[in-house]
């Protein structure tokens, strides 16, 4: 946890690991459609590494809540008029991060469900802006991340040794995800629909 941790509550989970580094939420299979939470104010923000299911879970969650789903990466592609891999190639990662931070800031003021890019938390300004929001970290382990991402050449930071690159990203970004998260949902052993139910139940429990 970073030095900013005193400004935010600990990410919610059902129980913690013995060493208390990354609290592990209890893997409970909620019954489908068991709760009907009231509409939320401001966006529910989803963060996580590649393969965590942000886009899929986000779209399902928005549908269940009757809210608009927005994906920062999709908006970047639309705004730039080219794929993210092409932005990295043509303009460089630094230019991409500037655009990512700008679009993230724009979308954070809109209601709905918002999926951030995997590296959005690298921006100190974005992490600061997330302090006012409900942020769900969709946590994924290396094995599942590799399995879900596969040899996805559309992800410029994963070119070459996909497993090695993912391991590096997970290790570097996990502390940042933990810093901004208000709750954690492990996605390794749950379906996207089950992850949605866990998020909705947490919303009701902490109203």
TIMIKOL-323200 format. One record per atom (N, C-alpha, C): residue number from 1; residue in one letter; atom name; x, y, z. Coordinates in steps of 0.1 Angstrom, whole numbers. Atoms other than C-alpha are relative to their C-alpha. Last residue first. Example, Ala and Ser with C-alpha at 12.3 -4.5 7.8 and 13.67 -1.06 7.14 Angstrom:
REM TIMIKOL-323200
> pos:code:site:X:Y:Z
> 2:S:N:-9:-11:0 .
> 2:S:CA:137:-11:71 .
> 2:S:C:-8:11:8 .
> 1:A:N:9:-12:0 .
> 1:A:CA:123:-45:78 .
> 1:A:C:9:12:0 .
//
This chain:
REM TIMIKOL-323200
> pos:code:site:X:Y:Z
> 207:X:N:8:-12:2 .
> 207:X:CA:-247:12:14 .
> 207:X:C:-1:8:13 .
> 206:X:N:-7:-11:-5 .
> 206:X:CA:-219:-13:21 .
> 206:X:C:-7:13:-3 .
> 205:X:N:-6:2:-14 .
> 205:X:CA:-237:-46:19 .
> 205:X:C:6:13:6 .
> 204:X:N:12:0:-10 .
> 204:X:CA:-258:-35:-11 .
> 204:X:C:5:0:14 .
> 203:X:N:6:-14:1 .
> 203:X:CA:-227:-25:-32 .
> 203:X:C:-11:1:11 .
> 202:X:N:-8:-9:-7 .
> 202:X:CA:-209:-57:-21 .
> 202:X:C:-6:14:1 .
> 201:X:N:3:3:-14 .
> 201:X:CA:-238:-78:-33 .
> 201:X:C:9:9:9 .
> 200:X:N:13:-5:-3 .
> 200:X:CA:-236:-60:-67 .
> 200:X:C:-3:-3:15 .
> 199:X:N:-1:-15:-1 .
> 199:X:CA:-198:-66:-70 .
> 199:X:C:-14:6:4 .
> 198:X:N:-8:-3:-12 .
> 198:X:CA:-202:-103:-61 .
> 198:X:C:1:15:1 .
> 197:X:N:8:2:-12 .
> 197:X:CA:-231:-107:-86 .
> 197:X:C:8:4:13 .
> 196:X:N:10:-11:0 .
> 196:X:CA:-210:-91:-114 .
> 196:X:C:-8:-2:13 .
> 195:X:N:-7:-12:-4 .
> 195:X:CA:-181:-115:-107 .
> 195:X:C:-9:12:2 .
> 194:X:N:-2:1:-15 .
> 194:X:CA:-206:-144:-109 .
> 194:X:C:8:12:6 .
> 193:X:N:13:-2:-6 .
> 193:X:CA:-217:-132:-144 .
> 193:X:C:1:-1:16 .
> 192:X:N:4:-14:0 .
> 192:X:CA:-181:-129:-155 .
> 192:X:C:-13:3:7 .
> 191:X:N:4:-4:13 .
> 191:X:CA:-174:-165:-144 .
> 191:X:C:-3:15:0 .
> 190:X:N:14:-4:2 .
> 190:X:CA:-155:-172:-113 .
> 190:X:C:-3:4:-14 .
> 189:X:N:9:12:-1 .
> 189:X:CA:-123:-191:-105 .
> 189:X:C:-15:3:-1 .
> 188:X:N:-6:12:5 .
> 188:X:CA:-96:-166:-115 .
> 188:X:C:-10:-12:-1 .
> 187:X:N:7:5:12 .
> 187:X:CA:-117:-135:-111 .
> 187:X:C:5:-13:-5 .
> 186:X:N:-9:9:7 .
> 186:X:CA:-107:-123:-76 .
> 186:X:C:-8:-7:-11 .
> 185:X:N:7:12:4 .
> 185:X:CA:-129:-94:-66 .
> 185:X:C:10:-8:-8 .
> 184:X:N:-7:9:9 .
> 184:X:CA:-113:-66:-46 .
> 184:X:C:-8:-12:-3 .
> 183:X:N:3:14:-2 .
> 183:X:CA:-128:-36:-30 .
> 183:X:C:7:-8:-10 .
> 182:X:N:8:0:-12 .
> 182:X:CA:-121:2:-25 .
> 182:X:C:-5:-15:3 .
> 181:X:N:12:9:-1 .
> 181:X:CA:-92:-1:-49 .
> 181:X:C:-8:2:13 .
> 180:X:N:12:-7:4 .
> 180:X:CA:-68:28:-56 .
> 180:X:C:-13:-7:3 .
> 179:X:N:1:-14:-5 .
> 179:X:CA:-38:17:-36 .
> 179:X:C:-13:6:-4 .
> 178:X:N:4:0:-14 .
> 178:X:CA:-44:-20:-43 .
> 178:X:C:-1:13:6 .
> 177:X:N:14:4:0 .
> 177:X:CA:-43:-14:-81 .
> 177:X:C:-5:0:15 .
> 176:X:N:8:-12:5 .
> 176:X:CA:-11:5:-76 .
> 176:X:C:-15:-3:0 .
> 175:X:N:1:-10:-11 .
> 175:X:CA:5:-23:-55 .
> 175:X:C:-8:13:-4 .
> 174:X:N:8:4:-11 .
> 174:X:CA:-5:-48:-82 .
> 174:X:C:0:10:12 .
> 173:X:N:12:-8:-1 .
> 173:X:CA:10:-27:-110 .
> 173:X:C:-9:-5:12 .
> 172:X:N:-1:-14:-1 .
> 172:X:CA:46:-37:-110 .
> 172:X:C:-13:7:4 .
> 171:X:N:-8:-3:-12 .
> 171:X:CA:42:-74:-101 .
> 171:X:C:1:15:1 .
> 170:X:N:7:3:-12 .
> 170:X:CA:13:-79:-125 .
> 170:X:C:8:4:12 .
> 169:X:N:11:-9:-2 .
> 169:X:CA:31:-61:-153 .
> 169:X:C:-8:-2:13 .
> 168:X:N:-6:-13:-3 .
> 168:X:CA:63:-81:-150 .
> 168:X:C:-11:11:3 .
> 167:X:N:-5:1:-14 .
> 167:X:CA:44:-114:-148 .
> 167:X:C:6:14:4 .
> 166:X:N:12:-1:-10 .
> 166:X:CA:24:-103:-179 .
> 166:X:C:5:-1:14 .
> 165:X:N:4:-13:-1 .
> 165:X:CA:57:-96:-198 .
> 165:X:C:-12:2:9 .
> 164:X:N:-10:-8:-7 .
> 164:X:CA:72:-129:-189 .
> 164:X:C:-5:14:1 .
> 163:X:N:0:3:-14 .
> 163:X:CA:41:-148:-199 .
> 163:X:C:9:9:8 .
> 162:X:N:13:-5:-6 .
> 162:X:CA:37:-129:-232 .
> 162:X:C:0:-3:15 .
> 161:X:N:2:10:-10 .
> 161:X:CA:74:-134:-242 .
> 161:X:C:-13:5:8 .
> 160:X:N:-12:9:-3 .
> 160:X:CA:74:-113:-274 .
> 160:X:C:-4:-10:10 .
> 159:X:N:-7:6:12 .
> 159:X:CA:48:-85:-276 .
> 159:X:C:12:-8:5 .
> 158:X:N:-1:15:-2 .
> 158:X:CA:28:-80:-243 .
> 158:X:C:7:-7:-12 .
> 157:X:N:-9:2:-11 .
> 157:X:CA:32:-42:-240 .
> 157:X:C:2:-15:2 .
> 156:X:N:-14:-3:3 .
> 156:X:CA:17:-37:-275 .
> 156:X:C:10:-3:11 .
> 155:X:N:-5:-6:-13 .
> 155:X:CA:-16:-55:-267 .
> 155:X:C:15:3:-2 .
> 154:X:N:6:-14:-1 .
> 154:X:CA:-32:-60:-302 .
> 154:X:C:4:7:13 .
> 153:X:N:-9:-10:6 .
> 153:X:CA:-8:-89:-307 .
> 153:X:C:-5:14:1 .
> 152:X:N:8:-12:5 .
> 152:X:CA:-29:-111:-284 .
> 152:X:C:10:11:-4 .
> 151:X:N:-10:-7:8 .
> 151:X:CA:-10:-144:-281 .
> 151:X:C:-7:12:-6 .
> 150:X:N:-5:8:12 .
> 150:X:CA:-32:-157:-253 .
> 150:X:C:11:8:-7 .
> 149:X:N:-6:-10:10 .
> 149:X:CA:-49:-130:-232 .
> 149:X:C:6:-8:-12 .
> 148:X:N:10:-9:6 .
> 148:X:CA:-72:-154:-214 .
> 148:X:C:5:9:-10 .
> 147:X:N:9:8:7 .
> 147:X:CA:-47:-182:-207 .
> 147:X:C:-11:9:-7 .
> 146:X:N:-6:5:12 .
> 146:X:CA:-19:-158:-198 .
> 146:X:C:-10:-8:-8 .
> 145:X:N:-3:-12:8 .
> 145:X:CA:-41:-139:-173 .
> 145:X:C:6:-5:-14 .
> 144:X:N:12:-4:7 .
> 144:X:CA:-54:-172:-159 .
> 144:X:C:2:12:-10 .
> 143:X:N:4:11:9 .
> 143:X:CA:-19:-185:-152 .
> 143:X:C:-13:4:-7 .
> 142:X:N:-8:1:12 .
> 142:X:CA:-7:-151:-139 .
> 142:X:C:-5:-11:-9 .
> 141:X:N:-14:6:-1 .
> 141:X:CA:-34:-145:-114 .
> 141:X:C:7:-2:-13 .
> 140:X:N:-2:12:8 .
> 140:X:CA:-63:-121:-119 .
> 140:X:C:14:-5:3 .
> 139:X:N:-13:6:-1 .
> 139:X:CA:-77:-94:-97 .
> 139:X:C:1:-13:-7 .
> 138:X:N:2:13:4 .
> 138:X:CA:-107:-73:-107 .
> 138:X:C:14:-7:-1 .
> 137:X:N:-12:7:6 .
> 137:X:CA:-100:-43:-86 .
> 137:X:C:-4:-14:-4 .
> 136:X:N:0:15:-2 .
> 136:X:CA:-133:-25:-80 .
> 136:X:C:12:-5:-7 .
> 135:X:N:-9:7:9 .
> 135:X:CA:-131:13:-75 .
> 135:X:C:1:-15:3 .
> 134:X:N:0:14:-4 .
> 134:X:CA:-159:33:-59 .
> 134:X:C:8:-7:-11 .
> 133:X:N:9:9:7 .
> 133:X:CA:-149:69:-66 .
> 133:X:C:1:-14:6 .
> 132:X:N:14:-4:-2 .
> 132:X:CA:-135:100:-49 .
> 132:X:C:-10:-10:-5 .
> 131:X:N:3:0:-14 .
> 131:X:CA:-100:86:-45 .
> 131:X:C:-14:3:3 .
> 130:X:N:8:12:-4 .
> 130:X:CA:-99:78:-82 .
> 130:X:C:-4:-1:15 .
> 129:X:N:14:-2:4 .
> 129:X:CA:-88:113:-91 .
> 129:X:C:-9:-11:4 .
> 128:X:N:6:-10:-9 .
> 128:X:CA:-56:108:-71 .
> 128:X:C:-14:3:-3 .
> 127:X:N:2:6:-13 .
> 127:X:CA:-48:76:-90 .
> 127:X:C:-6:10:10 .
> 126:X:N:11:9:1 .
> 126:X:CA:-54:93:-123 .
> 126:X:C:-3:-6:14 .
> 125:X:N:12:-9:1 .
> 125:X:CA:-31:122:-114 .
> 125:X:C:-12:-9:0 .
> 124:X:N:3:-5:-14 .
> 124:X:CA:-4:97:-103 .
> 124:X:C:-12:8:0 .
> 123:X:N:1:-15:-1 .
> 123:X:CA:-6:80:-137 .
> 123:X:C:-4:4:14 .
> 122:X:N:-14:-5:0 .
> 122:X:CA:5:44:-136 .
> 122:X:C:1:15:2 .
> 121:X:N:-4:-3:-14 .
> 121:X:CA:-31:35:-126 .
> 121:X:C:15:4:1 .
> 120:X:N:5:-13:-4 .
> 120:X:CA:-41:38:-163 .
> 120:X:C:5:4:14 .
> 119:X:N:-11:-8:-5 .
> 119:X:CA:-19:8:-172 .
> 119:X:C:-4:14:5 .
> 118:X:N:-8:7:-10 .
> 118:X:CA:-46:-18:-175 .
> 118:X:C:11:9:6 .
> 117:X:N:-10:8:6 .
> 117:X:CA:-70:6:-192 .
> 117:X:C:9:-6:10 .
> 116:X:N:-13:-7:3 .
> 116:X:CA:-99:17:-172 .
> 116:X:C:10:-9:-7 .
> 115:X:N:-12:9:0 .
> 115:X:CA:-134:2:-174 .
> 115:X:C:12:8:-4 .
> 114:X:N:-11:-4:8 .
> 114:X:CA:-162:27:-164 .
> 114:X:C:12:-10:2 .
> 113:X:N:-10:10:-4 .
> 113:X:CA:-197:18:-152 .
> 113:X:C:12:3:-10 .
> 112:X:N:0:13:7 .
> 112:X:CA:-223:46:-152 .
> 112:X:C:11:-10:5 .
> 111:X:N:5:11:-7 .
> 111:X:CA:-222:83:-143 .
> 111:X:C:1:-13:-9 .
> 110:X:N:13:5:5 .
> 110:X:CA:-199:107:-160 .
> 110:X:C:-5:-12:8 .
> 109:X:N:11:-9:-5 .
> 109:X:CA:-172:127:-142 .
> 109:X:C:-14:-4:-5 .
> 108:X:N:3:2:-14 .
> 108:X:CA:-147:99:-145 .
> 108:X:C:-11:9:6 .
> 107:X:N:10:10:-2 .
> 107:X:CA:-150:99:-183 .
> 107:X:C:-3:-2:15 .
> 106:X:N:13:-4:5 .
> 106:X:CA:-132:132:-188 .
> 106:X:C:-11:-10:3 .
> 105:X:N:6:-11:-8 .
> 105:X:CA:-104:123:-164 .
> 105:X:C:-13:4:-6 .
> 104:X:N:4:6:-13 .
> 104:X:CA:-99:89:-181 .
> 104:X:C:-6:11:8 .
> 103:X:N:13:6:2 .
> 103:X:CA:-98:106:-215 .
> 103:X:C:-5:-6:13 .
> 102:X:N:9:-10:3 .
> 102:X:CA:-69:129:-204 .
> 102:X:C:-14:-6:-2 .
> 101:X:N:3:-8:-12 .
> 101:X:CA:-50:102:-187 .
> 101:X:C:-10:10:-2 .
> 100:X:N:7:8:-9 .
> 100:X:CA:-52:79:-217 .
> 100:X:C:-4:8:13 .
> 99:X:N:14:1:5 .
> 99:X:CA:-42:106:-241 .
> 99:X:C:-8:-8:10 .
> 98:X:N:6:-13:-1 .
> 98:X:CA:-11:114:-220 .
> 98:X:C:-15:0:-4 .
> 97:X:N:4:-2:-15 .
> 97:X:CA:-4:77:-216 .
> 97:X:C:-6:14:2 .
> 96:X:N:12:8:-4 .
> 96:X:CA:-6:72:-254 .
> 96:X:C:-4:2:14 .
> 95:X:N:11:-7:7 .
> 95:X:CA:19:100:-261 .
> 95:X:C:-13:-7:4 .
> 94:X:N:3:-13:-8 .
> 94:X:CA:43:85:-236 .
> 94:X:C:-12:7:-5 .
> 93:X:N:8:3:-12 .
> 93:X:CA:39:50:-252 .
> 93:X:C:-3:13:8 .
> 92:X:N:-7:3:-12 .
> 92:X:CA:51:62:-286 .
> 92:X:C:-9:-2:12 .
> 91:X:N:-1:-12:-9 .
> 91:X:CA:34:81:-314 .
> 91:X:C:8:-3:12 .
> 90:X:N:-1:-13:7 .
> 90:X:CA:34:58:-344 .
> 90:X:C:4:11:9 .
> 89:X:N:-10:0:11 .
> 89:X:CA:41:24:-329 .
> 89:X:C:3:14:-5 .
> 88:X:N:-13:3:-6 .
> 88:X:CA:23:29:-295 .
> 88:X:C:11:1:-11 .
> 87:X:N:-4:-12:-8 .
> 87:X:CA:-6:46:-313 .
> 87:X:C:14:-2:6 .
> 86:X:N:-6:-10:10 .
> 86:X:CA:-6:17:-338 .
> 86:X:C:3:13:7 .
> 85:X:N:-14:4:4 .
> 85:X:CA:-9:-8:-310 .
> 85:X:C:6:9:-10 .
> 84:X:N:-10:-3:-10 .
> 84:X:CA:-38:12:-296 .
> 84:X:C:14:-4:-3 .
> 83:X:N:-1:10:-11 .
> 83:X:CA:-57:9:-328 .
> 83:X:C:11:5:10 .
> 82:X:N:-9:11:3 .
> 82:X:CA:-64:40:-349 .
> 82:X:C:1:-9:12 .
> 81:X:N:2:5:14 .
> 81:X:CA:-88:69:-352 .
> 81:X:C:9:-11:-4 .
> 80:X:N:-12:0:8 .
> 80:X:CA:-74:86:-322 .
> 80:X:C:-2:-4:-14 .
> 79:X:N:-5:-14:1 .
> 79:X:CA:-107:94:-306 .
> 79:X:C:12:1:-9 .
> 78:X:N:9:-9:7 .
> 78:X:CA:-123:61:-314 .
> 78:X:C:5:14:-2 .
> 77:X:N:0:5:14 .
> 77:X:CA:-93:41:-303 .
> 77:X:C:-9:9:-9 .
> 76:X:N:-13:-4:6 .
> 76:X:CA:-90:61:-271 .
> 76:X:C:1:-3:-15 .
> 75:X:N:2:-15:2 .
> 75:X:CA:-128:57:-264 .
> 75:X:C:13:5:-6 .
> 74:X:N:9:-1:11 .
> 74:X:CA:-124:19:-267 .
> 74:X:C:-1:15:-5 .
> 73:X:N:-8:5:11 .
> 73:X:CA:-94:19:-243 .
> 73:X:C:-8:2:-13 .
> 72:X:N:-10:-10:3 .
> 72:X:CA:-114:40:-218 .
> 72:X:C:8:-4:-13 .
> 71:X:N:-13:6:-1 .
> 71:X:CA:-143:16:-218 .
> 71:X:C:10:10:-5 .
> 70:X:N:-11:-7:8 .
> 70:X:CA:-177:31:-211 .
> 70:X:C:13:-7:3 .
> 69:X:N:-14:5:-1 .
> 69:X:CA:-208:13:-199 .
> 69:X:C:9:7:-9 .
> 68:X:N:-8:0:12 .
> 68:X:CA:-241:32:-194 .
> 68:X:C:14:-6:3 .
> 67:X:N:-9:-12:2 .
> 67:X:CA:-263:22:-166 .
> 67:X:C:7:-1:-13 .
> 66:X:N:7:-10:9 .
> 66:X:CA:-294:-1:-162 .
> 66:X:C:8:13:-2 .
> 65:X:N:4:-12:-7 .
> 65:X:CA:-278:-18:-132 .
> 65:X:C:-7:10:-8 .
> 64:X:N:7:4:-12 .
> 64:X:CA:-277:-53:-147 .
> 64:X:C:-5:13:8 .
> 63:X:N:13:5:5 .
> 63:X:CA:-266:-39:-181 .
> 63:X:C:-9:-4:12 .
> 62:X:N:8:-11:4 .
> 62:X:CA:-239:-19:-165 .
> 62:X:C:-13:-4:-4 .
> 61:X:N:4:-8:-12 .
> 61:X:CA:-226:-49:-146 .
> 61:X:C:-9:11:-4 .
> 60:X:N:11:8:-7 .
> 60:X:CA:-226:-71:-178 .
> 60:X:C:-5:8:12 .
> 59:X:N:11:-1:9 .
> 59:X:CA:-206:-44:-198 .
> 59:X:C:-12:-8:7 .
> 58:X:N:6:-13:0 .
> 58:X:CA:-182:-40:-169 .
> 58:X:C:-12:1:-8 .
> 57:X:N:8:-2:-12 .
> 57:X:CA:-177:-77:-165 .
> 57:X:C:-6:13:1 .
> 56:X:N:12:10:-1 .
> 56:X:CA:-168:-82:-201 .
> 56:X:C:-8:2:12 .
> 55:X:N:10:-3:10 .
> 55:X:CA:-146:-51:-204 .
> 55:X:C:-13:-8:1 .
> 54:X:N:6:-13:-3 .
> 54:X:CA:-128:-56:-171 .
> 54:X:C:-11:4:-10 .
> 53:X:N:14:0:4 .
> 53:X:CA:-122:-93:-175 .
> 53:X:C:-7:13:1 .
> 52:X:N:8:0:-13 .
> 52:X:CA:-90:-97:-156 .
> 52:X:C:-15:0:-3 .
> 51:X:N:6:13:-3 .
> 51:X:CA:-72:-107:-188 .
> 51:X:C:-8:-1:12 .
> 50:X:N:5:6:12 .
> 50:X:CA:-49:-77:-189 .
> 50:X:C:-5:-14:3 .
> 49:X:N:-10:3:10 .
> 49:X:CA:-45:-63:-154 .
> 49:X:C:-6:-6:-13 .
> 48:X:N:-6:13:0 .
> 48:X:CA:-71:-47:-133 .
> 48:X:C:9:-2:-12 .
> 47:X:N:-14:0:4 .
> 47:X:CA:-93:-17:-128 .
> 47:X:C:5:-14:1 .
> 46:X:N:-6:13:0 .
> 46:X:CA:-131:-13:-128 .
> 46:X:C:14:2:-4 .
> 45:X:N:-12:1:8 .
> 45:X:CA:-147:20:-119 .
> 45:X:C:6:-13:2 .
> 44:X:N:-7:11:-7 .
> 44:X:CA:-183:24:-107 .
> 44:X:C:12:-3:-9 .
> 43:X:N:-3:13:6 .
> 43:X:CA:-192:57:-121 .
> 43:X:C:5:-10:10 .
> 42:X:N:-14:0:6 .
> 42:X:CA:-209:85:-103 .
> 42:X:C:3:-14:-5 .
> 41:X:N:-5:-13:4 .
> 41:X:CA:-240:80:-81 .
> 41:X:C:14:-1:-5 .
> 40:X:N:-11:-6:-7 .
> 40:X:CA:-254:45:-79 .
> 40:X:C:3:13:-6 .
> 39:X:N:-10:-6:9 .
> 39:X:CA:-288:32:-89 .
> 39:X:C:11:7:8 .
> 38:X:N:5:-12:5 .
> 38:X:CA:-305:11:-62 .
> 38:X:C:11:6:-9 .
> 37:X:N:-5:-13:-6 .
> 37:X:CA:-293:-24:-58 .
> 37:X:C:-6:12:-6 .
> 36:X:N:3:-11:9 .
> 36:X:CA:-315:-53:-68 .
> 36:X:C:4:13:5 .
> 35:X:N:1:-13:-6 .
> 35:X:CA:-302:-85:-51 .
> 35:X:C:-3:10:-12 .
> 34:X:N:4:1:-14 .
> 34:X:CA:-304:-122:-57 .
> 34:X:C:-2:14:6 .
> 33:X:N:11:-10:-2 .
> 33:X:CA:-303:-119:-95 .
> 33:X:C:-5:0:14 .
> 32:X:N:3:-10:11 .
> 32:X:CA:-282:-151:-98 .
> 32:X:C:-12:9:4 .
> 31:X:N:11:4:8 .
> 31:X:CA:-274:-168:-64 .
> 31:X:C:-3:11:-10 .
> 30:X:N:13:-6:-3 .
> 30:X:CA:-240:-158:-52 .
> 30:X:C:-11:-5:-9 .
> 29:X:N:8:0:12 .
> 29:X:CA:-211:-183:-55 .
> 29:X:C:-13:6:3 .
> 28:X:N:13:5:-3 .
> 28:X:CA:-187:-173:-27 .
> 28:X:C:-8:1:-13 .
> 27:X:N:6:4:13 .
> 27:X:CA:-150:-170:-32 .
> 27:X:C:-13:-6:3 .
> 26:X:N:5:13:-1 .
> 26:X:CA:-140:-151:0 .
> 26:X:C:-7:-4:-13 .
> 25:X:N:14:2:-2 .
> 25:X:CA:-121:-120:-8 .
> 25:X:C:-4:-14:-1 .
> 24:X:N:7:9:10 .
> 24:X:CA:-83:-123:-5 .
> 24:X:C:-15:0:4 .
> 23:X:N:11:7:-5 .
> 23:X:CA:-65:-94:11 .
> 23:X:C:-8:-8:-10 .
> 22:X:N:11:-1:10 .
> 22:X:CA:-32:-86:-6 .
> 22:X:C:-12:-7:6 .
> 21:X:N:-5:-8:11 .
> 21:X:CA:-3:-80:18 .
> 21:X:C:-11:3:-10 .
> 20:X:N:7:-12:2 .
> 20:X:CA:-18:-91:51 .
> 20:X:C:4:9:-11 .
> 19:X:N:-9:-11:-1 .
> 19:X:CA:8:-117:59 .
> 19:X:C:-6:14:-3 .
> 18:X:N:-7:-1:-13 .
> 18:X:CA:-17:-143:69 .
> 18:X:C:9:12:1 .
> 17:X:N:-11:10:-1 .
> 17:X:CA:-39:-136:39 .
> 17:X:C:7:2:13 .
> 16:X:N:-14:-4:4 .
> 16:X:CA:-70:-116:46 .
> 16:X:C:9:-11:0 .
> 15:X:N:-10:4:-9 .
> 15:X:CA:-108:-123:48 .
> 15:X:C:14:3:-6 .
> 14:X:N:6:8:-11 .
> 14:X:CA:-140:-111:33 .
> 14:X:C:10:-5:10 .
> 13:X:N:-1:14:4 .
> 13:X:CA:-125:-83:12 .
> 13:X:C:-6:-8:12 .
> 12:X:N:8:10:-7 .
> 12:X:CA:-129:-46:11 .
> 12:X:C:2:-14:-5 .
> 11:X:N:9:7:9 .
> 11:X:CA:-100:-25:-1 .
> 11:X:C:-8:-11:8 .
> 10:X:N:-6:12:5 .
> 10:X:CA:-87:-6:30 .
> 10:X:C:-10:-7:-10 .
> 9:X:N:2:12:-8 .
> 9:X:CA:-103:28:33 .
> 9:X:C:7:-12:-6 .
> 8:X:N:10:9:5 .
> 8:X:CA:-86:57:16 .
> 8:X:C:-2:-12:9 .
> 7:X:N:11:-8:5 .
> 7:X:CA:-66:87:27 .
> 7:X:C:-12:-8:-5 .
> 6:X:N:8:-5:-11 .
> 6:X:CA:-43:68:49 .
> 6:X:C:-11:9:-5 .
> 5:X:N:10:9:-5 .
> 5:X:CA:-33:47:19 .
> 5:X:C:-8:5:12 .
> 4:X:N:14:-6:0 .
> 4:X:CA:-17:76:2 .
> 4:X:C:-10:-9:6 .
> 3:X:N:1:-10:-10 .
> 3:X:CA:18:65:13 .
> 3:X:C:-14:7:0 .
> 2:X:N:-8:-12:1 .
> 2:X:CA:13:35:-8 .
> 2:X:C:-2:9:11 .
> 1:X:N:9:-12:0 .
> 1:X:CA:0:0:0 .
> 1:X:C:9:12:0 .
//
